[in-house]
């Protein structure tokens, strides 16, 4: 039985194909279209999934969309009526789009499917899953747990913004919900907007900025903006927000509360912005911890699964793990709306079709297969595509390729690493990655400014051999998807002088805090990826070789792209990024490319091709 899950028409369009309960393929449309957060119908993603399964679209039994458009339309209309006449201008602007993409979505989807393959009654094969059920299904069904509690948190689906569920075998039942307009995700996005970052993409910047500040506004937020109950349930004070009916997230009353208007995008960051980031991060962590503790008390469950956009807040996830209210935590790597496509497919397969579920029972060997669910290219195809792109490369044996790459890292070079199947979700996990030496104090700044072309304050993640993780980080658990932040182990830290301790804000950035300064954030934390031989043997082999050469079982791992560009998908994408940045070595399969060997005419500056995130 084949089920195709789709998400589209909001942000992060994606497709995922489940065959007899196994996830065959999943990918986001942005990787093919090269348009960040592409919201269009995911035609290329569907074509990729079908090609991987070796089937036609008509061979798919069920096609499931990730939310219910009628319920979403109901919420939009009721919200505007509740706040009328406020927001009338934005209502008039939005209603034509809503009618097409919400009220008549079934026929819209059927039309797109007919364009791909005619002669099929597509409307009879279409199903619709509720948004938070899709998130919950994406979290529980691929997890390594036979039974677990599930917590999903995001901006808003149809009505729900937060939900809890219980998963048991092949069953999954939502037990509680918090409804719009009360939303932890939208509260966090309001501060994302207010501090000058883009909503639905800049939240991770806000999280990265938080350690530079102090949470001096946390009490103000809890006094005026959000009422948090002991079980984690909450209500927002809507007098300070504009997202229900307006074209902005916050209003003049919010500005007055925090001492001025929103920061302009790309304007200089100051200590106030850092303190605001620290404050909303602190409040978010309080809500997440109270929600989880309440679920643990009420259900007695030992395992917790997480999904929804808020589940990408890896700082909160790390504190939740250390809190110990649950023995085990598993986070869906595609926790946002792209993962809703997968959840929709799994919900149809297990819940609607009542098909059984197989549990692998290991966090290293879960149903996501390391999240390596995207396209791959064999060596001959890689070389053919690189040649057509004008690249100059040498084909090495795997042994020589690993040694060359490990030595380049040890020599302080930035390395583009393109191997195997592309990752599903927002994190590069050793398939489409830029790698560096974490021991190099200049690596963090150089990668941000010369390779990624992004803000200097943003931290990088360490990829560490699973068998060595506890020697380098205060983490005694798997973190295969880079979704847990943990402290640097005490024995790896470097003491700071009184002068260094007294620094504030961005001045903290250039202080070397540990033996791996390139991945040590200003609060001695790191967003850890544990690398397992079972799920990514080649990446594990590379880090093992680097370890043998240097004594360090850790490498810097960041996504293979420049700022605002989707992560690279094809060898051509990788070569273009290589030639448009200061990456010094590109490794595609066993093809090794040195920057100095390339034709100067192939160098490009393509930053202007993408709208800033």
N, C-alpha and C positions, 0 to 999 in steps of 0.2 A: 504494500500500500504506500502510495506517494502523496505527501502533503507539501504544498508550496505556501510558505508564509510571506506576506508582503507588508512593508510599511512605506508610506508615501504621503506627499501633499502637506507636510508640516515642516519637518527637517529630518535629515539623516534617513533618506529613503534606502531601503535594503530589501533583499530577498534571501530566503533560506529554504533549503529542500531537505525534508525528512523522509527517509525511505525505510519502512518496517521498523520505525523507532530509532534508527541511526541517523545522526546529522551528517548528510553527505557533503553539503556545500553551503556557504553563507558569505555574503559580501555586501558592502555598501556601494550605492550608485556613484558616489563621489569619486571612488577610486578609478572608475572607468571614464566618467565625464570630465574629470579633473576640475570639478566645481565643488568647492568646500561646502559641506552640509547640503548637498544637492537634494531638493525635495521633490523632484519630478518622478513620474512613473518609472520604476526601476527596471527598464527593459534590458539593459546590458547585464545587470545582476542576474535577472531571470535566465537570460541566454547562457551565462556562465554556469549557473546551477544545473541547467538541463544538459549542457555539454559534459559536465563532470559526471553526471549520472548516466550519460549515454542514452537519453530518452528525448522524446518530443514533448511539447507542452500538453498535447492531448493525452499523453500517457499519465499525466498527473490526475489523481482521483479527486482531490480537494484543494481549493485555493482559498486561503484564509487571510483576511485583512486584520490588522492589529488593533483596531478599535471600532466602536459602533458609531457611525456618523449621525444617526438620528438622535442618539442621546447627546452627542456633542452639540448638534444644532439646537436641541432643546435647552442645553445649558447656556449657550450664547444668547439665544433670544430671551430667556428668563432673566439673565443677568442685566441685559440692556433695559428690559422693562422695569426691573427692580430699581435701577439707578436713573431712570428717565426723569427729566429730559437731558441729563448729563450724558455726554458721549454721542449725541445724535449725529454729529459730523462723521465720526469714525464708523458708526453703525451704517450710514448710507454708503460709505466707501467700501465696507466689507461685505454687505449683503449679496451682491452679485457672485462673488467668489464662493461664499458659503453655500448658496443655492446649488452651484455646480459641484463643489468638492465635498459637501456634507450631505445635502438633502438628496442629491441624485448621484451619489458616489457609486452605487452598484452598477448603474448603466455606464458611468464613466470608466470604471474598471473593465467592464465587459467590452467596451469599445476598444480599449487598449489591447486587451487579449485577442480580440478579433483581428486586429492589425498584425499580431504576431502569428496567428494561425486561424484561418477561416473554417467555417463548417462545423463549429462546435457550439453547443448551448452553454456558454460560459456562465450565465447567470445561475443555472442550476447547480453549478459546481462551487459557487462562491459562498463562503461563510464569513462571519464577522465575530471576532472575539472582543470582549471588553478590554480596554486599555490596560488596566492594572492586573487583570487576569493574565494578559499576555506577558507583562513584566514578571508576575509571580511564576508563571509556567517556565519562562526562560531561566529563572533562578533555581527552581526546585528540580525539574525533570532532568537536566544534565548534571545535577549535583551528585556527589558521592554518597548521599545519605538515603537510606530507605525511608526515613521519616524525619521531618524537620518543620520548624516554624519558618514562616517567610514574611519578610518586611519589605515593602516597596514604597519608595518615596520619590516624588518628582514635582514638576510644576503643576500640571493638571492633565488628566486624561479626559474622560467624558465629564464626570462630576468628581470622582475621587482624586485626591492629591496624596494621600497616604493610606496604605491598606495593610492588614495583617491576614495571614492565611495559614492553614495547616496542610502540609503535604504528607501523604502516607501511601507508599507504593505508587500506583498509577492514578491515585485520586488527589485532588487539590481543591480545597474549599476556602474561599475568602470569608473571614469571620467578623472583621471590623473595618470601617473606613472613616476617614476624615474628608470632608467635601469642600470643594471650591466655594468661596474665595480664600479659605484658610489653608495656606500652603507653605510648607517649609522651603520647598524649591523656589517658589516665587518670592519669598522673603529674601533668600540668598541672592536671587537674580536682581531684586531691587537694589541691593548694595553693589552688585556687579555693575549695574547701570549707573548708580550714583558715583562710584569711584572711577567712571570713565571707560569701562570695558564693555564689550558687546555681549548682550544677553544671549544665552544659549551657546556661547563659545568661550566667553571670558571668565566663567566661574572658576575654572582651574587656575587662572592667573590670580584671582582674588585669594584662593587657597594658598598659592605659592608666596603671595605677598604678606600673608598674615604673620609669619614668624618675625618679620622686621618691625612689627608694632607691638603695642601692649593693649589689652582689651579694656581701655578706659571708658568705652561707650557701652559696654555690655549691660550694665545696670539700666542705662537709659533705654536701651532696646527692650529690655524685659519690663520696664515700667510703662512705656508708652506704646510699643509696637506689638508685643506678643505676650499672651497670658499662657504660661506653661503649667500644666497640672502635673501631679506627682507621677502619674502613669505615662507621661510624655504627650498626652493629647494637648491640643493648643487651639487658641483662637487669635486671629490678627485683628488689630484695630485699623479698620479700613479708612479711617479719616486721614491717614498719612500716605495712602497709596492711590495710584491712578490706573492700575492695570486692568481693572474690571471693565472700564469703558473708554479709557483714553489711549493716547498714542505714546505715552511714556509710562515708566514703572512707578515713579514717585511724584509728589506734588510740592507746592510751595510750603505746606506745613512741615513736610519732611525736611525740606531745605532749612527751614527756621530751626528745627530741632537739632540739626547737626552742623549749623553754623555757616551755611552758604549754599550756593547752587551746585549741581553736579559737576564733577571734573570733566573738562572737554577731552574727547579721545586724543591720545598721543601727547597731551599736555604733561608737564613735569609732575611727577609724584612727590608728595611731601609727607612728613611724619603723620599728619592728620589722616591721610588716605591709608597709611599702613596701620594706624590704630583702628580705623573703621574696619579694615579687613580682619584684624585680630579679633575684634569685638564680635562681628557676625559669625566668624568661625567658632568662637567660644560658645556662643548661644546655640549654634547648630549642633555642636558636639553635645551640649547639655540635653537638647531635645532627643537626639538619636540615642544617647545612653539611657535616658528615662523611658523612651519607647521600648527599647530592647529589654531593660530590666522588668518593665511591666509585662511584656509578653512572656518572659521567662517565668515570672511568678504565677501568671495566670494559666499557662499551659504545661509547665513542668518539662518542656522539651529541652534537649541538650544541644541540638544543632540548629543553626540559624542560616538561612539563605537571604541574600540581599539583591535587589535590582531597582531600576529607576534611576534617573539622573543623579539624585543625591547619593546613591551608592557609589558613585565615582569619587566621592570625597574620601580619599584614601587616608587622610589624617584622622577623620572621625572613625573610619573602619579600624585603624590601628588601635585607637583608644578603646573601642568597643571590644576588640580581641583581648587587650590587656585587662579590661574590667573583669572578665571571667564570668559574666552572667550566663554565657553560653560556652560550652566546652569547645565547640567547633563552629567556625564561620566560613561560609563559601559565598563569594561574590561573582555574579555573572560578569564576564569580561566585557561583553557588549551590553552594559547596563542601561544605556539610554534607549532612544526610540528605535535605533537600528536593530537592537536586540529584540524589540517587540515583534519583528518579523519572525524570528526564530520561536519566540514564545507562542505566537499565534499558531504556528504550524504544530508545535508540541501539544498545545491545548486541544486542537482539533483531533490529533492522533490519539492522545491518551484519555481525554475527558469526553469528547463528543463521540469518537469512534470506539471508545472503551477498549483500547488496545493495551497489552501488558507493557511493563517497563523493566528494563534490565539495569541494575545498579552495579557499577564497577567497584565502588567501595574504597577508593583511594583518591585523596585530593590531587595527587599527581596524575592519576589516570581516571579522570572524570569523563562525562559524555561530550565535552567540548574539544577533546583531542588537542589540548594545548591552545585552543582557539585558532589553530592553523587550518582554516577552512576555506581560504581564498585560492585564487589561481596560482599555479606553478608552471615552470617552463623547463623542459629538459635541456641538456647541455648544448645539443646541436641547435635548438631553436634560439637559445640565449646568444650563441655565437653568430647566428644568421642575423638576428635583430641588431646586435651591436655593430656588426659589419655594415649593415644598411644605414645605421646612424652615423657612420664615419669614425667609429671608435678603433683605437689601436690597443690590442690586448695580447696576452700570452696565456695559453692554456697549460695549466700545471696539473700534476697529479694531486690528489686530495691531500696527501701527506705534505707535499711542498707548498700547496696553497695555505694550509693551516699554519705552517712554520713561517711563511712569508707574512701572513696577516698578523700573527702573534708578535713577530719582530717589529712590524710597523707600529703596532700599538705601543710596544715598549719604547720605541724611538720617539714617542710623543705625537704621532701622526693621527689625523682624523680619518677614519675608515668607513666607507660605505659598504654595507654588508647585505647582499641580496641573495637569499637562499630559500628554496622550497616554497611551500604554500604561504600566501599572504595571510596576515592576521585579520580576524574579524573583531571589530571593536576599535576604540580610539588609541590603544597602546601598541607600540612596536615591541615585539617580544623575541627578537632574534631572527626574524625572517626578512623584514624590511627595516633595518636599523642603521643608525650612524653610531659607531663605537669609538671609544677613547680610553686612555689610561687614567684611572681614577686617582693615581698617586700624584699626578701632575697638577700643581697649584694653579696653573694658568689655563687648564683645560676647560673649566666651566665658563670662564669669561670668553675664551676664544671660540668655543662652540656656539655660544649665544650670539656673539657679535659678527663673527666671520663666516659661520656656516649656516646657522639657523636664521640670522638677521632678525632677532627678536629681543625683547627686553632683557637687560643684563641681570635683573634680580631673579630670573626663573631658574629653579633648581633642575638638576639632572638625576636620573635614577641609576642605581647600581644593579647590574645583573650578576648574581653570585651563585656559584655551585652550591646546590642544596646541601651537600654533605659538609660544607664549611660555613653555613649561614650563621650559626650561633657563635662562631669565633669572631665575627665581624659586626654583628648586629644583635641587639636584645630582642631576638625573635626565635622562638622555638616552635615554628609552625611553617607550613607551606604558604608561599605567596607567588604562585606561578603566573599570575596575571597583573602583577605590579599594582595591586590595589590595596596594599597595606603599608602604612608608614610606621617605621620602627626606629628607636634610638640607635645611634652608633654605639657599639660595645665600649664599655669604659676603658678597656685596655688599648683600644685603638685611638682614643682621644688624646689631644695635645692640650696641656694647660694654657690658659690665656693670661696675659699680663693684666695688671690693673688698668692700664691705659686701653687695652683692647676690650676689656669687659665694660668700660665706660662708653663705648661707641654706641650710636643710635642709627636706626634705619639702614640705608644703603651703605653707610660707612662700615657696616659689619661684613659686607660681602667679601672683601679681599683678605680676611683673616683666615689663616690656615688652621682648622680646628681638629684635624685628625690625620691619620696616615693615608686616608683616601679623601683628600679635600675636595676633589671635583664632584663628589656625590654627597658631601656633608652639608646639609642646609644650616642656616645661621643658628638654629635651635638644636643642633646636634642630631637632627633626624634625617631619614632617607626613605624614599619610596622604593621598596625592595622588590626585586623579581628573583625568585628562586628558580634556578635552571636545572631541569631533570634530564637525565640521559634517556629516559623512556620516551619523552615527548619531543625533545629536540636534540637528537644525538650529535648533530654537527656543531650546533652552538655550544653544547656542553664540551665537545672535543676542543673547540677553539679556546674557550676559557681555561680548560685544563692545560692546554699548551702554554697559554699566557702565564698560568700559575706555575708551571714547571720552569719557565724562563725567568720569572720575577719574584716568585714566592707570594704573589697576590692572586687569589681566586675570584677577583671582582673586575668587571669592566664597566665603563660608562655605557649606558644604552639609552639612546633617544631616537625618536621617530625619524625615518628617512624622508625628509621634506624640508622645505624652507617655510618660514612663517606664512600662514594663510593658505598654503598649498595642501591638498590631500596627500596622505602618505603615498609613496610611489607604488605602482602596481606592476608595471612591465619593465623589462630591461631598458627600453628607450627612456622611460621616466627616470630610471636610476641614473642613466648616462647624462641626461639633461641636468639633473640636480648636481651631479658630480662636476659638470663643466660650468655650472653657475654658482659654485661655492668654493670655499677653500678646502674641501675634502681632498686629501692627498693620494688616497688609494681607494679604488673601487674593486670589490670582489663580487662577481656575479657567477654563481656556481663555481666552477674551477677556472673561470676566466678572470685574470688579474690585470687591472688597468692602473698604470702610474700616471699621475697628472703631467709630469714633465715629458712623457712620450706622446701626448695628444697634440693634435693640430691646433694651433692658436686660434684659427678661424672658428673652431667649434665652441670657444668660450662664449658664454651668454650671460646676460643679466636679465632675468625674466621675473624679477620681483613685482614689476608693474602688471603682470598678468593676473594677479589675484587681489581681491578686495581684502584690506586688512581685517584681521579677526579681532 
